[in-house]
Amino acid sequence: MAWEWVLKRFWRVKEQVQDGRFCADMNHEVWKVSLGWGRRGWIRGFLGLVTLGLDFWIMFGIVVWGGICGLSLGFHFSLSF
């Protein structure tokens, strides 16, 4: 039953908190997820870094080209009026 699993999980977490192991376990899990380590972790980690890099360059491009286009259009319209 689902509630039995929840109770067992809660009891295990409670014991880990009392022993002081819970924080270390949680930190380990957080690092595993954030770094992408796991069964095929190096692939997930690499793809995560690539995605992060692409996101950065896309946002950087939008800001730079938006600024250049905005300045040139502003300069153009200020001269024409």
Backbone torsions as a table, in degrees:
resi	resn	phi	psi	omega
1	MET	NA	152.8	-176.9
2	ALA	-67.6	-39.0	-177.4
3	TRP	-67.9	-30.4	176.1
4	GLU	-65.2	-41.6	178.8
5	TRP	-63.5	-41.3	179.8
6	VAL	-63.2	-43.1	179.6
7	LEU	-64.7	-42.5	178.6
8	LYS	-62.8	-42.9	179.8
9	ARG	-63.9	-44.2	178.9
10	PHE	-61.2	-43.5	-178.5
11	TRP	-65.0	-40.8	178.8
12	ARG	-63.7	-43.3	178.4
13	VAL	-63.6	-41.4	179.4
14	LYS	-60.8	-43.4	178.1
15	GLU	-65.3	-39.8	179.8
16	GLN	-66.3	-37.4	178.2
17	VAL	-65.4	-42.3	179.6
18	GLN	-65.5	-35.5	179.5
19	ASP	-82.0	-11.9	-178.1
20	GLY	82.9	14.4	-179.0
21	ARG	-92.4	-15.9	-171.2
22	PHE	-64.0	-45.1	-177.5
23	CYS	-63.1	-42.3	179.6
24	ALA	-64.4	-42.2	178.7
25	ASP	-63.8	-42.4	-178.9
26	MET	-66.3	-41.1	178.3
27	ASN	-62.3	-40.2	179.2
28	HIS	-62.8	-44.0	179.7
29	GLU	-64.8	-41.4	-179.9
30	VAL	-62.2	-42.8	179.3
31	TRP	-66.6	-38.1	179.3
32	LYS	-62.2	-42.4	-178.6
33	VAL	-70.4	-45.1	-174.3
34	SER	-70.5	-34.4	178.4
35	LEU	-84.6	-15.4	178.9
36	GLY	81.1	17.8	178.2
37	TRP	-77.0	143.8	-179.6
38	GLY	170.4	-149.6	-179.1
39	ARG	-60.1	-53.0	174.9
40	ARG	-114.7	48.2	-168.6
41	GLY	-67.1	-38.2	-176.4
42	TRP	-67.4	-30.1	176.8
43	ILE	-69.1	-46.5	179.9
44	ARG	-63.8	-39.7	178.7
45	GLY	-64.2	-42.9	179.3
46	PHE	-64.3	-45.2	178.7
47	LEU	-63.7	-35.3	176.6
48	GLY	-63.1	-42.6	178.3
49	LEU	-66.5	-40.2	178.5
50	VAL	-62.8	-45.0	179.9
51	THR	-62.5	-42.3	178.7
52	LEU	-62.2	-41.9	178.0
53	GLY	-64.1	-42.5	178.7
54	LEU	-64.4	-42.0	178.0
55	ASP	-58.8	-42.8	-179.4
56	PHE	-62.2	-47.7	-176.2
57	TRP	-69.4	-33.9	176.6
58	ILE	-64.6	-47.1	180.0
59	MET	-65.3	-40.2	178.0
60	PHE	-61.5	-42.7	178.6
61	GLY	-63.8	-41.7	179.1
62	ILE	-62.1	-44.6	-178.3
63	VAL	-66.3	-46.6	-176.8
64	VAL	-66.8	-51.0	-178.3
65	TRP	-67.9	-34.3	175.0
66	GLY	-63.2	-40.6	178.2
67	GLY	-66.6	-43.6	179.7
68	ILE	-63.5	-47.8	-179.6
69	CYS	-64.9	-40.6	179.4
70	GLY	-63.6	-43.2	179.3
71	LEU	-66.7	-42.4	-178.3
72	SER	-68.1	-39.5	177.3
73	LEU	-66.6	-40.9	178.1
74	GLY	-62.7	-42.6	178.4
75	PHE	-64.8	-41.9	179.9
76	HIS	-62.0	-47.5	-178.3
77	PHE	-71.1	-29.8	178.8
78	SER	-70.8	-30.7	177.0
79	LEU	-76.8	-30.6	-174.3
80	SER	-80.6	-17.4	-179.8
81	PHE	-97.8	NA	NA
